[in-house]
Amino acid sequence: MPTTNIKAASILIVDDEPANALLLQRLLEKSGYTNLHTTTDPVAVEGLYQHHQFDMILLDINMPQLDGFEVMAQLRDTEDEQGQYPVILVLTAQADLDTRLRALNSGAKDFLTKPFERVEVLSRIHNLLEVRCLHNEVRRQNEVLEQKVLERTQQLQEKADELQETRMEIIRRLGRAAEYRDNETGLHIIRMSKYSQLLGKAAGMSADETELLLNASPMHDIGKIGIPDSILLKPGKLDAEEWATMQTHVTIGAEILSGHHSELMEMSRLVALTHHEKWDGSGYPNGLKGEAIPLVGRIVALADVFDALTSERPYKSAWSVEDALTEISGLSGKHFDPQLVQLFKEILPDLLIIKEQHAEPVTTA
């Protein structure tokens, strides 16, 4: 009900004397009020209010069965759909101070004694309704603002999610670009990153950490971008000088990924730098040994080798899962972290589901 249409306010007149109720009704009708209800039964007030959600109740005090104070006590337990109580104007022949104070303390917003003066009662009714209308308008404006804030927050979150997904897609595609140069496939990137995520979870990493690992592991070989094709794509065995050049792909990758302090980029840098370190210290580039190798480097090393062994490439056939596990078991404590090897075997059924879901397409001759 806007302030410009106060006369449309819903008003309930409660008085056990029908003549008094009729007098108020006619007075309000002559003043232009159009939404009036009356009752001489105070017991019915609570139910009527719950059904109609009146803007105002004009309430007598001295009534049978329930007096005005008892009616107000019932209404105190009843909130309207905006979460507020009805505006109550008490009209009674009792003019003593105690009655007035009790009425106001019981929830009445104003008090008038009978017989009342016509102009005064109309003015008080108008003023109370105007305050209620202004309060409701403020409430509605707040609700509108809250909704706009909610919508804007949702839009910003959607944009942030879209930006984050774009970043992740760029990382995945950069990882694929490096793998394509080495005759690998995009599915290799997907499989080994998901293997890494599962193994990280089995090793006790948190959900946030394994999510980072899922998105960081595709960058493990990004440094191959800096390796000459003559070495990277050489069909035969590399000589010592070529092998030394090939090994630099880990430091190239770490350099490419350095300089940004986000958790994702830092983990990507660690993975790129350490995934060729070996448990016994014989790996590169720094000859790290045992737990001195970051956990994410140890995880990606195992996931990467397993997928490489069990995947077909132009230069080799795919190994069986059994043969690959035998090879990995033989390298436990040498190339790989023995505890991770054991965990890898324990989660093998889940790993094989990923392998099947992201299998290479069958080619026909």
NUTI-570083 format. One record per residue (C-alpha): residue in three letters; residue number from 1; x, y, z. Coordinates in steps of 0.02 Angstrom, whole numbers. Layout:
residues N
[vexba 'ALA',NUM,[X,Y,Z]]
...
end
This chain:
residues 365
[vexba 'MET',1,[0,0,0]]
[vexba 'PRO',2,[92,159,-58]]
[vexba 'THR',3,[75,321,39]]
[vexba 'THR',4,[-24,394,-107]]
[vexba 'ASN',5,[-162,266,-75]]
[vexba 'ILE',6,[-182,266,114]]
[vexba 'LYS',7,[-370,260,96]]
[vexba 'ALA',8,[-353,85,23]]
[vexba 'ALA',9,[-277,21,186]]
[vexba 'SER',10,[-361,-132,259]]
[vexba 'ILE',11,[-434,-89,429]]
[vexba 'LEU',12,[-519,-204,556]]
[vexba 'ILE',13,[-640,-125,682]]
[vexba 'VAL',14,[-660,-229,841]]
[vexba 'ASP',15,[-798,-179,963]]
[vexba 'ASP',16,[-924,-290,1052]]
[vexba 'GLU',17,[-1055,-151,1033]]
[vexba 'PRO',18,[-1124,-159,855]]
[vexba 'ALA',19,[-1175,25,860]]
[vexba 'ASN',20,[-997,80,901]]
[vexba 'ALA',21,[-924,-28,762]]
[vexba 'LEU',22,[-1052,39,637]]
[vexba 'LEU',23,[-1015,219,690]]
[vexba 'LEU',24,[-828,198,655]]
[vexba 'GLN',25,[-862,109,492]]
[vexba 'ARG',26,[-974,248,426]]
[vexba 'LEU',27,[-852,382,485]]
[vexba 'LEU',28,[-710,300,390]]
[vexba 'GLU',29,[-816,267,235]]
[vexba 'LYS',30,[-865,451,227]]
[vexba 'SER',31,[-680,495,237]]
[vexba 'GLY',32,[-644,386,86]]
[vexba 'TYR',33,[-579,224,164]]
[vexba 'THR',34,[-631,78,56]]
[vexba 'ASN',35,[-561,-80,135]]
[vexba 'LEU',36,[-652,-95,301]]
[vexba 'HIS',37,[-695,-248,406]]
[vexba 'THR',38,[-789,-258,571]]
[vexba 'THR',39,[-817,-388,705]]
[vexba 'THR',40,[-903,-388,874]]
[vexba 'ASP',41,[-819,-552,923]]
[vexba 'PRO',42,[-645,-527,998]]
[vexba 'VAL',43,[-612,-715,988]]
[vexba 'ALA',44,[-616,-701,798]]
[vexba 'VAL',45,[-483,-566,785]]
[vexba 'GLU',46,[-331,-678,777]]
[vexba 'GLY',47,[-402,-785,638]]
[vexba 'LEU',48,[-461,-633,541]]
[vexba 'TYR',49,[-290,-554,553]]
[vexba 'GLN',50,[-201,-710,494]]
[vexba 'HIS',51,[-317,-716,343]]
[vexba 'HIS',52,[-321,-532,295]]
[vexba 'GLN',53,[-157,-460,362]]
[vexba 'PHE',54,[-240,-295,410]]
[vexba 'ASP',55,[-140,-135,403]]
[vexba 'MET',56,[-230,-69,559]]
[vexba 'ILE',57,[-342,-133,697]]
[vexba 'LEU',58,[-458,-14,792]]
[vexba 'LEU',59,[-479,-106,956]]
[vexba 'ASP',60,[-597,-87,1104]]
[vexba 'ILE',61,[-536,-137,1277]]
[vexba 'ASN',62,[-689,-190,1377]]
[vexba 'MET',63,[-760,-343,1287]]
[vexba 'PRO',64,[-828,-513,1344]]
[vexba 'GLN',65,[-729,-677,1327]]
[vexba 'LEU',66,[-570,-585,1275]]
[vexba 'ASP',67,[-534,-405,1321]]
[vexba 'GLY',68,[-425,-293,1215]]
[vexba 'PHE',69,[-268,-334,1314]]
[vexba 'GLU',70,[-293,-521,1284]]
[vexba 'VAL',71,[-321,-490,1099]]
[vexba 'MET',72,[-158,-393,1089]]
[vexba 'ALA',73,[-69,-534,1181]]
[vexba 'GLN',74,[-129,-655,1046]]
[vexba 'LEU',75,[-75,-539,907]]
[vexba 'ARG',76,[99,-520,982]]
[vexba 'ASP',77,[128,-701,931]]
[vexba 'THR',78,[70,-666,754]]
[vexba 'GLU',79,[182,-583,625]]
[vexba 'ASP',80,[122,-531,454]]
[vexba 'GLU',81,[210,-579,293]]
[vexba 'GLN',82,[332,-433,312]]
[vexba 'GLY',83,[379,-492,485]]
[vexba 'GLN',84,[292,-353,582]]
[vexba 'TYR',85,[143,-336,698]]
[vexba 'PRO',86,[-18,-246,653]]
[vexba 'VAL',87,[-39,-62,695]]
[vexba 'ILE',88,[-163,-55,839]]
[vexba 'LEU',89,[-260,100,892]]
[vexba 'VAL',90,[-351,72,1056]]
[vexba 'LEU',91,[-521,157,1076]]
[vexba 'THR',92,[-599,141,1249]]
[vexba 'ALA',93,[-705,232,1377]]
[vexba 'GLN',94,[-573,198,1510]]
[vexba 'ALA',95,[-470,357,1523]]
[vexba 'ASP',96,[-361,319,1675]]
[vexba 'LEU',97,[-171,325,1658]]
[vexba 'ASP',98,[-145,142,1706]]
[vexba 'THR',99,[-258,83,1565]]
[vexba 'ARG',100,[-173,195,1438]]
[vexba 'LEU',101,[1,139,1489]]
[vexba 'ARG',102,[-49,-44,1492]]
[vexba 'ALA',103,[-123,-29,1318]]
[vexba 'LEU',104,[34,52,1249]]
[vexba 'ASN',105,[145,-77,1334]]
[vexba 'SER',106,[36,-217,1264]]
[vexba 'GLY',107,[71,-165,1085]]
[vexba 'ALA',108,[-47,-22,1046]]
[vexba 'LYS',109,[31,116,942]]
[vexba 'ASP',110,[-92,249,1000]]
[vexba 'PHE',111,[-237,275,1121]]
[vexba 'LEU',112,[-401,371,1112]]
[vexba 'THR',113,[-539,383,1241]]
[vexba 'LYS',114,[-724,374,1202]]
[vexba 'PRO',115,[-817,476,1158]]
[vexba 'PHE',116,[-688,532,1031]]
[vexba 'GLU',117,[-686,685,921]]
[vexba 'ARG',118,[-713,642,737]]
[vexba 'VAL',119,[-570,748,666]]
[vexba 'GLU',120,[-448,686,796]]
[vexba 'VAL',121,[-482,502,767]]
[vexba 'LEU',122,[-469,522,579]]
[vexba 'SER',123,[-305,617,597]]
[vexba 'ARG',124,[-230,486,711]]
[vexba 'ILE',125,[-284,345,596]]
[vexba 'HIS',126,[-209,435,446]]
[vexba 'ASN',127,[-46,472,536]]
[vexba 'LEU',128,[-23,293,597]]
[vexba 'LEU',129,[-59,224,424]]
[vexba 'GLU',130,[60,348,344]]
[vexba 'VAL',131,[201,292,460]]
[vexba 'ARG',132,[162,109,421]]
[vexba 'CYS',133,[162,146,235]]
[vexba 'LEU',134,[328,237,243]]
[vexba 'HIS',135,[402,96,345]]
[vexba 'ASN',136,[340,-31,218]]
[vexba 'GLU',137,[409,71,74]]
[vexba 'VAL',138,[580,74,157]]
[vexba 'ARG',139,[567,-113,185]]
[vexba 'ARG',140,[520,-142,3]]
[vexba 'GLN',141,[663,-32,-56]]
[vexba 'ASN',142,[782,-131,52]]
[vexba 'GLU',143,[716,-292,-20]]
[vexba 'VAL',144,[739,-224,-196]]
[vexba 'LEU',145,[917,-171,-154]]
[vexba 'GLU',146,[954,-339,-75]]
[vexba 'GLN',147,[890,-427,-230]]
[vexba 'LYS',148,[995,-315,-342]]
[vexba 'VAL',149,[1148,-348,-235]]
[vexba 'LEU',150,[1112,-534,-240]]
[vexba 'GLU',151,[1093,-531,-430]]
[vexba 'ARG',152,[1250,-427,-451]]
[vexba 'THR',153,[1347,-541,-335]]
[vexba 'GLN',154,[1288,-691,-433]]
[vexba 'GLN',155,[1340,-608,-596]]
[vexba 'LEU',156,[1511,-568,-525]]
[vexba 'GLN',157,[1530,-746,-462]]
[vexba 'GLU',158,[1481,-814,-633]]
[vexba 'LYS',159,[1610,-699,-714]]
[vexba 'ALA',160,[1741,-754,-588]]
[vexba 'ASP',161,[1699,-937,-620]]
[vexba 'GLU',162,[1708,-907,-807]]
[vexba 'LEU',163,[1876,-820,-789]]
[vexba 'GLN',164,[1942,-961,-680]]
[vexba 'GLU',165,[1883,-1091,-805]]
[vexba 'THR',166,[1965,-992,-946]]
[vexba 'ARG',167,[2128,-991,-849]]
[vexba 'MET',168,[2116,-1178,-821]]
[vexba 'GLU',169,[2080,-1207,-1005]]
[vexba 'ILE',170,[2230,-1103,-1056]]
[vexba 'ILE',171,[2340,-1206,-939]]
[vexba 'ARG',172,[2272,-1369,-1008]]
[vexba 'ARG',173,[2296,-1311,-1187]]
[vexba 'LEU',174,[2474,-1253,-1154]]
[vexba 'GLY',175,[2509,-1422,-1078]]
[vexba 'ARG',176,[2436,-1506,-1232]]
[vexba 'ALA',177,[2541,-1395,-1345]]
[vexba 'ALA',178,[2699,-1459,-1262]]
[vexba 'GLU',179,[2641,-1639,-1272]]
[vexba 'TYR',180,[2595,-1626,-1456]]
[vexba 'ARG',181,[2774,-1578,-1494]]
[vexba 'ASP',182,[2827,-1742,-1414]]
[vexba 'ASN',183,[2702,-1850,-1507]]
[vexba 'GLU',184,[2590,-1859,-1354]]
[vexba 'THR',185,[2402,-1828,-1354]]
[vexba 'GLY',186,[2283,-1718,-1260]]
[vexba 'LEU',187,[2206,-1873,-1182]]
[vexba 'HIS',188,[2374,-1913,-1103]]
[vexba 'ILE',189,[2364,-1745,-1014]]
[vexba 'ILE',190,[2188,-1782,-952]]
[vexba 'ARG',191,[2229,-1957,-891]]
[vexba 'MET',192,[2390,-1917,-801]]
[vexba 'SER',193,[2317,-1762,-718]]
[vexba 'LYS',194,[2168,-1862,-654]]
[vexba 'TYR',195,[2285,-2002,-597]]
[vexba 'SER',196,[2385,-1870,-504]]
[vexba 'GLN',197,[2230,-1800,-420]]
[vexba 'LEU',198,[2175,-1972,-358]]
[vexba 'LEU',199,[2348,-2019,-298]]
[vexba 'GLY',200,[2364,-1852,-209]]
[vexba 'LYS',201,[2200,-1885,-119]]
[vexba 'ALA',202,[2260,-2058,-68]]
[vexba 'ALA',203,[2422,-1979,-4]]
[vexba 'GLY',204,[2323,-1864,112]]
[vexba 'MET',205,[2316,-1703,14]]
[vexba 'SER',206,[2163,-1595,44]]
[vexba 'ALA',207,[2024,-1573,-83]]
[vexba 'ASP',208,[2088,-1398,-126]]
[vexba 'GLU',209,[2265,-1462,-147]]
[vexba 'THR',210,[2214,-1605,-260]]
[vexba 'GLU',211,[2109,-1485,-364]]
[vexba 'LEU',212,[2265,-1378,-386]]
[vexba 'LEU',213,[2364,-1532,-432]]
[vexba 'LEU',214,[2234,-1581,-562]]
[vexba 'ASN',215,[2259,-1413,-646]]
[vexba 'ALA',216,[2447,-1396,-616]]
[vexba 'SER',217,[2503,-1568,-677]]
[vexba 'PRO',218,[2462,-1536,-862]]
[vexba 'MET',219,[2604,-1409,-861]]
[vexba 'HIS',220,[2737,-1535,-809]]
[vexba 'ASP',221,[2820,-1541,-981]]
[vexba 'ILE',222,[2788,-1362,-1038]]
[vexba 'GLY',223,[2976,-1336,-1048]]
[vexba 'LYS',224,[2985,-1451,-1199]]
[vexba 'ILE',225,[2929,-1300,-1298]]
[vexba 'GLY',226,[3109,-1241,-1281]]
[vexba 'ILE',227,[3190,-1402,-1341]]
[vexba 'PRO',228,[3244,-1408,-1525]]
[vexba 'ASP',229,[3146,-1526,-1636]]
[vexba 'SER',230,[3307,-1613,-1688]]
[vexba 'ILE',231,[3322,-1675,-1510]]
[vexba 'LEU',232,[3142,-1686,-1453]]
[vexba 'LEU',233,[3086,-1786,-1606]]
[vexba 'LYS',234,[3245,-1886,-1636]]
[vexba 'PRO',235,[3193,-2067,-1669]]
[vexba 'GLY',236,[3352,-2145,-1601]]
[vexba 'LYS',237,[3444,-2135,-1438]]
[vexba 'LEU',238,[3508,-1964,-1385]]
[vexba 'ASP',239,[3694,-1940,-1363]]
[vexba 'ALA',240,[3763,-1865,-1203]]
[vexba 'GLU',241,[3755,-1685,-1264]]
[vexba 'GLU',242,[3579,-1706,-1330]]
[vexba 'TRP',243,[3523,-1789,-1170]]
[vexba 'ALA',244,[3593,-1644,-1070]]
[vexba 'THR',245,[3493,-1525,-1179]]
[vexba 'MET',246,[3336,-1630,-1159]]
[vexba 'GLN',247,[3354,-1623,-970]]
[vexba 'THR',248,[3345,-1434,-975]]
[vexba 'HIS',249,[3159,-1443,-1014]]
[vexba 'VAL',250,[3124,-1452,-827]]
[vexba 'THR',251,[3216,-1291,-788]]
[vexba 'ILE',252,[3144,-1208,-944]]
[vexba 'GLY',253,[2971,-1257,-885]]
[vexba 'ALA',254,[3003,-1194,-710]]
[vexba 'GLU',255,[3065,-1029,-780]]
[vexba 'ILE',256,[2912,-1010,-891]]
[vexba 'LEU',257,[2798,-1039,-741]]
[vexba 'SER',258,[2894,-934,-615]]
[vexba 'GLY',259,[2863,-754,-564]]
[vexba 'HIS',260,[2680,-770,-513]]
[vexba 'HIS',261,[2632,-800,-333]]
[vexba 'SER',262,[2466,-889,-358]]
[vexba 'GLU',263,[2454,-1062,-280]]
[vexba 'LEU',264,[2419,-1139,-449]]
[vexba 'MET',265,[2569,-1065,-535]]
[vexba 'GLU',266,[2684,-1107,-390]]
[vexba 'MET',267,[2626,-1289,-390]]
[vexba 'SER',268,[2643,-1295,-580]]
[vexba 'ARG',269,[2821,-1231,-564]]
[vexba 'LEU',270,[2863,-1362,-433]]
[vexba 'VAL',271,[2789,-1501,-539]]
[vexba 'ALA',272,[2883,-1446,-695]]
[vexba 'LEU',273,[3048,-1432,-600]]
[vexba 'THR',274,[3042,-1593,-498]]
[vexba 'HIS',275,[2944,-1726,-592]]
[vexba 'HIS',276,[3107,-1804,-656]]
[vexba 'GLU',277,[3189,-1813,-485]]
[vexba 'LYS',278,[3206,-1992,-421]]
[vexba 'TRP',279,[3183,-2064,-248]]
[vexba 'ASP',280,[3363,-2129,-241]]
[vexba 'GLY',281,[3435,-1960,-292]]
[vexba 'SER',282,[3484,-2009,-468]]
[vexba 'GLY',283,[3361,-1894,-555]]
[vexba 'TYR',284,[3377,-1718,-623]]
[vexba 'PRO',285,[3397,-1569,-621]]
[vexba 'ASN',286,[3454,-1561,-438]]
[vexba 'GLY',287,[3478,-1741,-386]]
[vexba 'LEU',288,[3351,-1724,-245]]
[vexba 'LYS',289,[3325,-1879,-140]]
[vexba 'GLY',290,[3177,-1954,-47]]
[vexba 'GLU',291,[3060,-1833,37]]
[vexba 'ALA',292,[3169,-1687,-15]]
[vexba 'ILE',293,[3074,-1705,-179]]
[vexba 'PRO',294,[2910,-1610,-164]]
[vexba 'LEU',295,[2762,-1728,-147]]
[vexba 'VAL',296,[2677,-1659,-303]]
[vexba 'GLY',297,[2834,-1697,-405]]
[vexba 'ARG',298,[2839,-1876,-342]]
[vexba 'ILE',299,[2654,-1900,-380]]
[vexba 'VAL',300,[2662,-1832,-557]]
[vexba 'ALA',301,[2817,-1934,-594]]
[vexba 'LEU',302,[2725,-2095,-554]]
[vexba 'ALA',303,[2564,-2047,-642]]
[vexba 'ASP',304,[2658,-1989,-797]]
[vexba 'VAL',305,[2762,-2147,-813]]
[vexba 'PHE',306,[2612,-2262,-787]]
[vexba 'ASP',307,[2515,-2176,-925]]
[vexba 'ALA',308,[2666,-2172,-1041]]
[vexba 'LEU',309,[2696,-2358,-1017]]
[vexba 'THR',310,[2513,-2408,-1045]]
[vexba 'SER',311,[2485,-2296,-1197]]
[vexba 'GLU',312,[2525,-2334,-1377]]
[vexba 'ARG',313,[2643,-2215,-1466]]
[vexba 'PRO',314,[2712,-2211,-1643]]
[vexba 'TYR',315,[2877,-2279,-1577]]
[vexba 'LYS',316,[2807,-2413,-1458]]
[vexba 'SER',317,[2661,-2525,-1417]]
[vexba 'ALA',318,[2560,-2503,-1259]]
[vexba 'TRP',319,[2612,-2608,-1111]]
[vexba 'SER',320,[2482,-2708,-1016]]
[vexba 'VAL',321,[2431,-2639,-848]]
[vexba 'GLU',322,[2509,-2792,-765]]
[vexba 'ASP',323,[2677,-2765,-852]]
[vexba 'ALA',324,[2673,-2580,-811]]
[vexba 'LEU',325,[2641,-2618,-626]]
[vexba 'THR',326,[2782,-2744,-625]]
[vexba 'GLU',327,[2899,-2613,-696]]
[vexba 'ILE',328,[2842,-2481,-572]]
[vexba 'SER',329,[2858,-2604,-427]]
[vexba 'GLY',330,[3035,-2642,-482]]
[vexba 'LEU',331,[3076,-2456,-478]]
[vexba 'SER',332,[2998,-2430,-305]]
[vexba 'GLY',333,[3129,-2356,-190]]
[vexba 'LYS',334,[3236,-2311,-340]]
[vexba 'HIS',335,[3138,-2203,-459]]
[vexba 'PHE',336,[2977,-2192,-361]]
[vexba 'ASP',337,[2922,-2158,-182]]
[vexba 'PRO',338,[2885,-2332,-110]]
[vexba 'GLN',339,[2734,-2270,-11]]
[vexba 'LEU',340,[2659,-2190,-167]]
[vexba 'VAL',341,[2686,-2351,-264]]
[vexba 'GLN',342,[2587,-2446,-132]]
[vexba 'LEU',343,[2448,-2317,-133]]
[vexba 'PHE',344,[2447,-2322,-323]]
[vexba 'LYS',345,[2413,-2509,-319]]
[vexba 'GLU',346,[2275,-2487,-190]]
[vexba 'ILE',347,[2181,-2360,-298]]
[vexba 'LEU',348,[2215,-2451,-462]]
[vexba 'PRO',349,[2029,-2494,-492]]
[vexba 'ASP',350,[1986,-2308,-490]]
[vexba 'LEU',351,[2134,-2268,-601]]
[vexba 'LEU',352,[2078,-2397,-729]]
[vexba 'ILE',353,[1906,-2316,-736]]
[vexba 'ILE',354,[1990,-2152,-784]]
[vexba 'LYS',355,[2097,-2245,-911]]
[vexba 'GLU',356,[1942,-2320,-992]]
[vexba 'GLN',357,[1843,-2157,-989]]
[vexba 'HIS',358,[1983,-2064,-1077]]
[vexba 'ALA',359,[2052,-2200,-1188]]
[vexba 'GLU',360,[2133,-2156,-1353]]
[vexba 'PRO',361,[2015,-2172,-1502]]
[vexba 'VAL',362,[2032,-2333,-1601]]
[vexba 'THR',363,[2113,-2301,-1769]]
[vexba 'THR',364,[2073,-2403,-1923]]
[vexba 'ALA',365,[2196,-2447,-2058]]
end
